[in-house]
Amino acid sequence: MVRVVVVGAGYGGLRAVEHLVKDSNIEIVLFDENPYHYLQTEAYGYIAGRFNINDLAVDLNSWCLGFGVKVKFIHAKVNTVDYEKQEVYFQQEKLFYDYLIIAVGAKTNFFSFIQGLKENAYGVKSLKEAYSFRQKFESMIYQKLSYQEQQERNIVIAGAGLSGVEIAAEMAYILQLYAKTIGSRTQEIKIYLVDASETILPGMSRYLIKNTHQRLSELEVNVLTNSFITKVDSKHLYFKDTGSLSYSFMIFTGGISGAELIEHISGEKNKLNQLIVDNKLNIKGYTNVYAIGDCVQLHDKHLNILAPTAQTAEKSAEYVVECIQQRMRGKACKLFDEKISGVFVALGGKYGVGEIFGFIKVKGYGAFLLKKAITYAYLLGLHLRINIDFKNRIKK
Ligand SMILES: Cc1cc2nc3c(=O)[nH]c(=O)nc-3n(C[C@H](O)[C@H](O)[C@H](O)COP(=O)(O)OP(=O)(O)OC[C@H]3O[C@@H](n4cnc5c(N)ncnc54)[C@H](O)[C@@H]3O)c2cc1C
């Protein structure tokens, strides 16, 4: 039996497990520092109070038990790896692997050049943080409902990439929706979306940018582009050119860097602490060690860097599983060459905008439905796997 150890049960790690189980000669050990899989892509709806915890978290032990004895889940943080000895180290223990897949994702990058950012801002890369923002948002609405005086009414989302835009839009939508039932006071809460770039969704197509902008303006989101934050304290953020902005709470979605484990393992890395791997996603010099998803600087065969998305994490996972199987058969594997096939942006309520293969463009309810269908299919897959173990336990 060949043992494959997967470190990190995010989008990449889970997809790797799903594909590895098809091979009867492989046993799988999956590690995660959390006992649950967190669907970061759904954080926007959870923070705004539209989705429940059940919509964005799944118990990993139950999911793994759905595969029977083939997959073992270990709830532990992996501290380091010895490529020569082929061992991962966690708590006071170690575990041997034949093949290793590093899929530890990324953390929020609190840029050191913004004074006070790390001390005063939080990201949404963990469920704990999303939970805390949900409570803060709900609390502001409650205060409005009960006519309590609020000192500060601004919510700032710093970073107008995909995640920042989605969170801003959903919160703004909820405030408009509640104006009818809770009272127009909720609209005194203002949402600010701030970015240092010239535009929102930097790097994305004109179609996505234009239509997202239009929707954000309908939702009365205050979009501040070309706004470089230099300093943050507990109540204000300060801009390079244009004064300051007071806030009640701030969500920072301005950038990511590789997860902490990457700092503790050897291998070439970029400035964002992401691993630089070869064109088969191997750590250079180790053909049995692969890295996938957000913790790696992924690129296509023309060396265009791929955006860190759930989609690229999953595609890289599928690729490395195929490679491992080829290697087990003594065959060579093809080079990694993936593209992003589509982008969908949820823009509050039943509205979205999207682009597939670069030329199919959708907006409005249709785009919302397509995005929903993708998420629904993903969640359904996770739930069906859990059901297998759940039914077995009930039978006993
Ligand atoms: C708010 C938000 C919205 C987004 N929206 C979209 C979207 O619409 N579409 C899209 O494609 N992408 C979206 N993304 C990006 C997407 O979520 C990431 O690209 C994706 O999660 C990367 O998958 P991954 O498997 O590499 O890492 P992750 O999903 O981050 O998983 C990494 C896992 O590793 C675990 N881990 C880390 N270190 C250790 C360790 N030392 N030991 C054990 N376990 C460890 C973590 O607990 C985590 O479970 C969004 C991200 C955010 C934050």
The ligand as a Gaussian input file, in Angstrom:
#p B3LYP/6-31G(d) Opt

LIG

0 1
 C      -14.150000      35.865000       1.191000
 C      -13.540000      35.037000       0.093000
 C      -14.246000      34.831000      -1.096000
 C      -13.710000      34.058000      -2.120000
 N      -14.446000      33.842000      -3.251000
 C      -13.966000      33.019000      -4.199000
 C      -14.766000      32.699000      -5.330000
 O      -15.884000      33.194000      -5.492000
 N      -14.254000      31.826000      -6.251000
 C      -13.023000      31.240000      -6.093000
 O      -12.622000      30.409000      -6.926000
 N      -12.237000      31.539000      -5.033000
 C      -12.670000      32.410000      -4.084000
 N      -11.895000      32.693000      -2.996000
 C      -10.528000      32.128000      -2.901000
 C      -10.552000      30.691000      -2.404000
 O      -11.298000      30.578000      -1.220000
 C       -9.136000      30.184000      -2.193000
 O       -8.408000      30.387000      -3.373000
 C       -9.160000      28.708000      -1.812000
 O       -9.696000      28.558000      -0.507000
 C       -7.757000      28.082000      -1.864000
 O       -7.869000      26.736000      -1.573000
 P       -6.662000      25.969000      -0.861000
 O       -7.075000      24.538000      -0.775000
 O       -5.375000      26.292000      -1.501000
 O       -6.576000      26.593000       0.603000
 P       -7.667000      26.745000       1.735000
 O       -9.036000      26.539000       1.213000
 O       -7.344000      28.018000       2.427000
 O       -7.353000      25.522000       2.711000
 C       -6.132000      25.404000       3.406000
 C       -6.368000      24.456000       4.593000
 O       -5.109000      24.162000       5.197000
 C       -5.252000      24.146000       6.602000
 N       -3.932000      24.392000       7.180000
 C       -3.164000      25.487000       7.052000
 N       -1.975000      25.308000       7.684000
 C       -2.004000      24.060000       8.212000
 C       -1.062000      23.289000       8.961000
 N        0.151000      23.765000       9.298000
 N       -1.415000      22.042000       9.376000
 C       -2.647000      21.544000       9.057000
 N       -3.564000      22.243000       8.324000
 C       -3.235000      23.479000       7.907000
 C       -6.281000      25.241000       6.860000
 O       -6.915000      25.060000       8.116000
 C       -7.235000      25.070000       5.681000
 O       -8.281000      24.187000       5.996000
 C      -12.411000      33.491000      -1.967000
 C      -11.682000      33.718000      -0.778000
 C      -12.232000      34.485000       0.242000
 C      -11.433000      34.704000       1.509000

